[in-house]
Amino acid sequence: MTKLDENLKTQLLDLAEILNAFKSEVVQVKIAEKLLDNILFDVLIPNQEMQDFASRRAKRINPNKDWLNDAPARERKPTGATKAMYRLLDTDFFDQPQSISAIANKYKEEFNEEFKTSEISGILLKTVKDNILKREKNQSNKRYEYVKMKA
């Protein structure tokens, strides 16, 4: 082994000892990632192959950062299904019973966003538990419909 290899091995053993002092594996991983990122960017970046690796890693860690390769930042994420639901609740849409598919269609129509019915169902369940909406079974098609609770 060369002197450099022995030095690196000693440093890694010291690092492992320090990381293992933390009980939480999550904390250990976060600290190791921070240290390795600093090493990559400070020491190994002059090598073109490592620049490419670092660039890919930085995009994976935080895709909104455009500081490595001047790539445009990702556009802002569209409104979430929960926020859209509360915006619908402020309208008179739920004055009449609405099926989950009708709600999904209204999302697309009003907010130009497509949500799966599985994404919407959990939000609807929460509004039912919070006594905002009431869930009733439609007798003709045996599916649930949601309507505003009477005040």
C-alpha positions as CSV (number, residue, x, y, z in Angstrom):
1,M,0.0,0.0,0.0
2,T,1.1,3.5,-0.7
3,K,1.3,6.2,1.8
4,L,-1.7,7.9,0.2
5,D,-3.8,4.7,0.5
6,E,-2.8,4.2,4.1
7,N,-3.7,7.8,4.9
8,L,-7.1,7.4,3.2
9,K,-7.8,4.1,5.0
10,T,-7.0,5.8,8.3
11,Q,-9.2,8.7,7.6
12,L,-12.1,6.4,6.5
13,L,-11.8,4.4,9.7
14,D,-11.9,7.6,11.7
15,L,-14.9,8.8,9.8
16,A,-16.7,5.4,10.3
17,E,-16.1,5.7,14.1
18,I,-17.5,9.2,14.2
19,L,-20.6,8.2,12.1
20,N,-21.2,5.1,14.2
21,A,-21.4,7.3,17.3
22,F,-24.8,8.5,16.1
23,K,-27.6,6.2,16.9
24,S,-29.9,7.2,14.0
25,E,-29.0,5.7,10.7
26,V,-30.7,8.6,8.9
27,V,-28.4,11.1,10.7
28,Q,-25.4,8.9,9.7
29,V,-26.4,8.9,6.1
30,K,-27.0,12.6,5.9
31,I,-23.7,13.4,7.5
32,A,-21.9,11.0,5.1
33,E,-23.6,12.5,2.1
34,K,-22.7,16.0,3.1
35,L,-19.1,15.1,3.6
36,L,-18.9,13.1,0.4
37,D,-20.5,15.9,-1.6
38,N,-17.9,18.4,-0.2
39,I,-15.1,16.0,-1.1
40,L,-16.5,15.6,-4.6
41,F,-16.9,19.3,-5.3
42,D,-13.7,20.4,-3.6
43,V,-11.2,17.8,-4.5
44,L,-12.4,15.7,-7.4
45,I,-14.1,18.2,-9.6
46,P,-11.1,19.0,-11.8
47,N,-11.4,15.5,-13.4
48,Q,-14.0,15.7,-16.2
49,E,-15.5,12.3,-15.5
50,M,-16.1,13.3,-11.9
51,Q,-17.7,16.6,-13.0
52,D,-20.2,14.6,-15.0
53,F,-20.8,12.4,-12.0
54,A,-21.2,15.4,-9.7
55,S,-23.5,17.0,-12.1
56,R,-25.8,14.0,-12.3
57,R,-25.7,13.7,-8.5
58,A,-26.6,17.3,-7.9
59,K,-29.5,17.1,-10.2
60,R,-30.7,14.0,-8.4
61,I,-30.3,15.6,-5.0
62,N,-32.0,18.9,-5.9
63,P,-33.4,19.1,-9.4
64,N,-34.3,22.8,-8.9
65,K,-30.6,23.8,-8.7
66,D,-29.2,25.0,-12.0
67,W,-25.8,26.0,-10.7
68,L,-23.8,23.1,-12.2
69,N,-24.6,23.0,-15.9
70,D,-26.8,26.1,-16.3
71,A,-29.8,23.9,-17.1
72,P,-33.1,25.6,-16.6
73,A,-34.7,25.0,-13.3
74,R,-37.8,22.8,-13.3
75,E,-41.1,24.7,-13.5
76,R,-43.1,25.1,-10.3
77,K,-45.1,22.1,-9.4
78,P,-48.8,22.5,-10.1
79,T,-51.3,23.0,-7.4
80,G,-51.8,20.0,-5.2
81,A,-55.0,18.0,-5.1
82,T,-55.7,19.1,-1.6
83,K,-55.4,22.8,-2.4
84,A,-57.6,22.3,-5.4
85,M,-60.2,20.5,-3.3
86,Y,-60.4,23.4,-0.9
87,R,-60.8,25.8,-3.8
88,L,-63.7,23.7,-5.1
89,L,-65.2,23.7,-1.6
90,D,-65.4,27.5,-1.7
91,T,-67.6,27.2,-4.8
92,D,-71.2,25.9,-5.1
93,F,-69.9,22.7,-6.9
94,F,-70.7,20.4,-3.9
95,D,-74.2,21.8,-3.4
96,Q,-75.3,18.9,-5.6
97,P,-74.0,15.3,-5.0
98,Q,-70.8,14.7,-7.0
99,S,-69.1,11.4,-7.9
100,I,-65.3,11.0,-7.6
101,S,-65.0,10.9,-11.4
102,A,-67.0,14.1,-11.7
103,I,-64.7,15.7,-9.2
104,A,-61.6,14.6,-11.1
105,N,-63.2,16.0,-14.3
106,K,-63.9,19.3,-12.5
107,Y,-60.2,19.5,-11.4
108,K,-59.2,19.1,-15.1
109,E,-61.8,21.7,-16.2
110,E,-61.2,24.3,-13.5
111,F,-57.5,23.9,-12.8
112,N,-56.2,22.2,-15.9
113,E,-54.7,19.5,-13.8
114,E,-55.3,15.8,-14.0
115,F,-55.4,13.8,-10.7
116,K,-56.1,10.2,-10.4
117,T,-59.2,9.2,-8.5
118,S,-56.9,7.4,-6.0
119,E,-55.3,10.8,-5.2
120,I,-58.6,12.4,-4.7
121,S,-60.2,9.7,-2.6
122,G,-58.0,10.2,0.5
123,I,-58.8,14.0,0.4
124,L,-62.5,13.3,0.2
125,L,-62.3,10.9,3.1
126,K,-60.6,13.6,5.2
127,T,-63.3,16.1,4.3
128,V,-66.0,13.6,5.3
129,K,-64.2,12.9,8.7
130,D,-63.9,16.7,9.2
131,N,-67.7,17.1,8.6
132,I,-67.1,19.3,5.6
133,L,-68.7,16.9,3.0
134,K,-71.1,14.1,3.5
135,R,-70.8,10.8,1.6
136,E,-74.0,9.2,0.3
137,K,-74.4,6.0,-1.9
138,N,-76.2,6.6,-5.1
139,Q,-78.9,4.0,-5.4
140,S,-78.9,3.8,-9.2
141,N,-75.2,3.0,-9.7
142,K,-74.2,2.0,-6.2
143,R,-71.3,4.5,-6.1
144,Y,-70.5,7.1,-3.5
145,E,-71.3,10.7,-4.1
146,Y,-70.1,13.7,-2.0
147,V,-72.2,16.7,-1.0
148,K,-71.7,19.7,1.3
149,M,-72.9,19.3,4.9
150,K,-75.9,21.5,5.7
151,A,-75.0,24.3,8.1
